[in-house]
């Protein structure tokens, strides 16, 4: 959440985040309201974790008890964000390796709501590959021109059936070769995760409970606690 400064190379501008991740103003507004009531107590990291849980509930997804007590970093690393955040073309082997490096299992990754930019899926919808449904590719081409640089920021839903609801249609889409991103479709491509996709497509309750458990595990990835870091007064800058 830190902006660029002479000492900060902001992760907002990493390859996967730039022009993609949004909603910083929501966290900033929540932080301002909390600070007005109890200054210096609640970190931006905790606010983001609670907001993720509340966003899930708001679109019909599961709830979970957020573990609180995180503190905010005083540094950022765009290079680490570039190396650690999967890209739209990341292979299954590399996805599993990247997740495993953070202590996460193959059951952790999923998309169910949200949008992706044309630039992230252009190659997939125009390469005439056998792993994409022809009708789906044709539909997506309507708002994503083939020429590089043309319509790069045009958006398409990650789940074309229920784009704004938390459910398991994402996995049903994969079985029908309608994964928007290549890094989505590789989850159902004749490899080790096919069985997970099939199970989640049949069992929405299992997906919902596994999703909540995965969010808790992600929230426990190397948090700063105790005397580490700080409680930022404003989320975009260090104190």
Secondary structure, DSSP 8 states (H G I E B T S, - for coil): ----BTTB--GGGSTTTTTT---HHHHHHHHHHHHHHSTTTS-HHHHHHHHHHHHHHHTT----------BB-S---HHHHHHHS--TT--HHHHHHHHHTTT--TTS----S-EEEHHHHHHHHHS--TTS-HHHHHHHHTTS-SSTTSSTT-EEESSSSSTTS-SSHHHHHHHTT--SSHHHHGGGSSSTTHHHHHHHHH-HHHHHHHHHHHHHHHHTSS-B-TTSSB--SBTTB--
